[in-house]
């Protein structure tokens, strides 16, 4: 496979309207392809099918963090300092090598520790969003996504539609009107909870799950009213189920896997997956390190991820599954180790089964690599053009047209 950049990318680097080292700290960020460039091989006929599909259909990642992390992950101070500065560096050049036409960017979220080691403060979420909006305003390769038409226009122009998201609603505290504020700033997706509980309901790390609170129900109603997509990926199972049932519009689990394949808290029950599908929603499969593993593989690779995909597809149908690989540019395993408490990985990804740890998930190591290899894997395994078009973007667009309308 020949690596080519999207022609609309003109070389813009993050915050290049400022002076590095003077206007902001000079952080040594990791190379975007630090682990190499891994591409599944296809036959000549399959390569032709691959090119045709990418030319015709939008490719959407429903959950990613397409920014850089520090090269030096050896000390917590260096990692924390890079996050405290509140200026994440978007990987524009790496994204230009991708097949993505739209990326749902969850920004700093769980590592947003600008003013507090606990993260998730309203002022910090707004700081992060505003800083990224300022940088994006100084370039024209990523265009802010507010509608489905923005996604289609970006694809036609060889650009990428950028949809800012907030992974958990702790930052709104007890203020339902903050949903309107986030929407007004361009946020089009909000998670009900992260792994920790908040005023809306219980996160998936909790031992007990009381479900969606009355305030949570009011927030679901407000998100329906303003046209904001609801995400239940990090909710406790009952809280997630309640949100699905209370919403008048379809919801999306933007980055999940199935407990039926790998039984950890981070994965979704069959009951929840079926409920999301029955209400017209989509379950997007993730690939953050040491999440979507399987007893078939006992490690984490593209085949274990796709075992989750096929399990969900076989249960609820091809119209209700997609991908939100939950990747970043840098040492993702190192990020998990550094922010284990903030990200609750010890609570949510703990398995009673021994497994082989990986330094990275080969073929899905970052958003660019994932965008290459997901359609390639589907082609290699006999999926039709129509089926691939649905899961790489078509299913998401169907839901977005209903929710964002």
Residue, then its C-alpha position, 0 to 999 in steps of 0.5 A: x500500500x502506498x501512503x498518500x496524504x489527502x491533497x487538501x492538507x497544506x502542511x499546517x502544524x498545531x499552533x503555528x500562528x504562535x512561537x514555540x518555546x515563547x508563547x507555549x512550552x516546547x513539548x517533545x511529542x511522540x512521532x505519530x507512527x512510532x510503532x511502525x506502519x502496519x497494513x493488512x495485505x490484500x490481493x490486487x482484486x481486493x485492493x481495487x475493491x478497497x479503493x472503490x469503497x473509500x472513494x464512494x463512502x464516508x469513513x467515520x470514527x465515532x470515538x478517537x483522541x487524534x492528538x499527540x502524547x509526549x515521547x518521554x513517558x518515563x516520569x509522571x511529572x513530564x506527562x502531567x506537565x504536558x497535560x496541565x499546559x492545556x494545549x493539546x496538539x492535533x495530529x493534522x499531518x497524521x490525519x492527512x494520511x488517514x482514510x477518515x472523512x469525519x472524526x469524533x474527537x473526545x479531546x483531553x477528557x479523562x486526562x484534563x487536569x489543567x486545574x485539578x488532578x481529579x479532572x473533568x472541571x467545567x472551566x478546564x473542559x471549556x479551556x480545552x474546547x476553546x483552545x482547540x477551536x482557536x487552533x482549528x480556526x487557523x487552518x482549513x484541513x479540519x472543518x468543524x462538524x455540526x451537521x451530516x452535510x458537513x461530513x459529506x462536504x468534507x469528503x467531497x473536498x478531501x478534508x476531514x469533518x471534526x466533531x468535538x465531543x465530551x466523554x462524560x457529563x461530570x463537567x455540567x455538575x447540576x446545570x442542565x443548561x450547560x448542555x445548551x452551552x456545549x451545543x452552542x460551542x459546537x459539541x454534538x455528542x455527550x457521554x452520560x457518565x465516564x467511569x465515575x458516577x456523576x449527578x446523572x447516574x453511575x459509571x461503570x467502575x461502581x460496585x452498585x448501579x442505581x441507574x439514571x437519576x431524575x437529573x439524568x433523565x432531565x439531561x437526556x430530555x435536554x439532549x434530545x431537545x437540542x439535538x445532541x447525540x447521547x453516548x453510554x459507553x462508560x455508564x454502568x449497565x443499568x444507567x446505560x439501559x435507563x438512558x437508552x429507554x428514556x431517550x426519544x431518539x437513538x443513542x450510540x455507544x461510541x466505543x465498546x465491546x461485548x461481555x459475551x466475548x470478554x467479560x470485564x466491566x468495560x464491555x456491554x451486556x447482551x441486554x444493553x446491546x440489544x436495547x441500543x439496537x432496538x431503539x435504532x442506535x449503534x454500538x461502535x467497537x473500540x480498540x483501546x489497549x487491553x479492552x476488546x480482547x477475547x478468549x479465542x486470542x487471549x491477547x489484543x489484536x485486530x482479530x480479537x477486536x473483530x471478534x467483538x464486531x462480529x458478535x454484535x453484528x450476529x446478535x443485532x444485525x449489520x445496521x447497528x454496529x460500527x467503529x470507535x477505535x478510541x486511539x491516539x498518537x503516541x504510547x497508548x499503553x503508557x498513557x493508561x499506566x500514567x493515568x490509571x487512576x484517572x481513567x479507572x483502567x484498574x477497575x474497568x479492564x480487570x480480567x480474571x483470566x491471564x492474557x498476553x499484554x501488548x505494547x500496542x494493538x497492531x493494525x489499530x495502533x492509532x486513528x490513521x492505522x485503524x482507518x486503513x485496516x478496518x475496511x481491509x480486514x472486512x474485505x479480506x473476510x468476505x464482507x460485501x460493499x454494502x455491508x462495509x459501507x454501513x459499518x465504516x460510516x453509513x450506520x452512523x450517518x443514519x443515526x446522526x440524521x435522526x438525532x442532529x435534525 
